[in-house]
Amino acid sequence: MEFKSQAHQQVYEKIAPWIRELFGTFAFAREDVPSFGLAVGSAFVQVGVIPWGDDDATITARSYVVTGVEMTQDLMYFLLRENDKMRFGAFGVDQDNDIFFEHTIVGSSCDKDELKASILAVVYTADQYDEQITQKWGGQRAVDRR
């Protein structure tokens, strides 16, 4: 695994034991990139440690909520309106028009409770919205793609 800076590596090494402690067998570390995956309910979350300049890194929890859905004006409006209700994180659409939900925190200053809150916000939101979106607009949930 390659790190872009010492700070990048330090943040990864700081949260690795927390991820194992908080999520146990639901979590696994990727060997090729500084990130973790965890499956909870119908959601799958990637927790990536991303360099932020030379002196820090961010921690982004991202879950693909629905893939293979047709992007309609109605669906996009729904996602934007739901973003207004979110305390942590927001919906987004990637280059393949797949819907994700993510939240990012600063790596150097995060503590275990903040990391847990960030990841759980993403897990619970993805698990809550995947069925709601697929029932109305189609597509597939993460659990259906396995």
N, C-alpha and C positions, 0 to 999 in steps of 0.2 A: 504494500500500500504506500502511496506517495503523498506527502504533505507539502504544501506550498510554502509554509513557514513554520517556525518553532511555535508560534502562537496557535496556528492551525492544529498542530499535533497536540499541544497542551490542552486545548478545549476538547478534542476527541478523547484523550486519555482521562480527562476529568469526568466526562459523562458516561464513559463505557461501564464503569462499575455501577453507576446509578441506574442505567438502563436495565442491567441484569437484576439488580436488587428490586427495582420497581415492577418489572414486567416478567421476570423469570423465564419460563419456557415459551412464553408467547413472543419473545424477542430473540433475534439472532443478529450477529455482526456480519457484515459483508467483508469478504477478504480482499476485494479488488479496489474498493473506494471507502473513504471514511464515512460510512453510514451504517444504519441499523434498520432492520425491518421488524414489524410486529403485526400479528393478525389478531383482531378482536372482533367477535361477532361477524358481521358481513363485511367489515372494513379491513383493509391492509394499509399500513402506514409506513412510509419511508422517513427516517430521521437522518438527515444529512448534515454533516459539519462542513461548512463552506468558508473558505478564506475570505477575510474582509480586510483588505490592505495587508500590510506586513505585520501588524501588531494585534490582530484579533481575528475572530471567526464568528459566524452566525450559526445558529442551529435551526434548521427548517424542518418542521414536521409536515409532510404532504401525503394526502390520500387521494387516489383517483376514485371519485365517487361514482361516476357513470362514464362508460366509454361506448362508442358506436351509436351515439344519439344524434339525431338531426338538430342542428342549431336553428331554432326558430326564434322569431322576435318575442313571442310569448315566453319561451324558456329563458332567453337572455334577460328579459324584464324581471321574471321571477327570481333569478339568481341575484340580480342587482338589488332588488327590494329585500331579499333575505340577508344580503351583506349588511344592510343598514341595521339589522337586528343583532348582528354578531358582536359578542364581547371580545372574543379572541379569534383572529383569522378571518379569511374571506374566501369566497369561491373564485375560481379562475377557469380559463379555457386555454388549453395548450394548442400547439400548432396543428394537431390532429383533430381538433374540436372535441377533445375529451375534457370532461368536467373534473376539476380537482378542488380540494379544499386544503388550505395551508396556513400555517402560522409560523412566524420567525421571531427568535429572541437572540439577544447578544450573548455570545459564548463566554466571554471573560467574566461577566458579572452575574451570570445565572447561577442559581442554586438548585438543589434537588427538587424542591417544591415547585419552583417556576417551571422547570423542565417537565415535571409530571403534569402540571396544569396545561401546559402548551400541548403536549402529546395527547392527553385525554380530551381536550377540546376538539382536536382534529378527529380522533377516533370516534367520539360520540356524535359529532356532527355528520361525518361520513356515514356512519351506521344509521343515523336517523333519516338522512335525506336520500340515500341511494334508492330505497324502495319507493319513496314518494315521487322521485323524478322518473324512475323507470315505469311506474304505473301510468303516469300521465303522458310522458314524452318518448318512452321506449329506451333502448340501449341496454347495457349490461352492468350489473354491480360487480365489484371486485370478486366476491365469493363465487359468482357465476362464471368467471373467466378461468378459474383454477382447474 
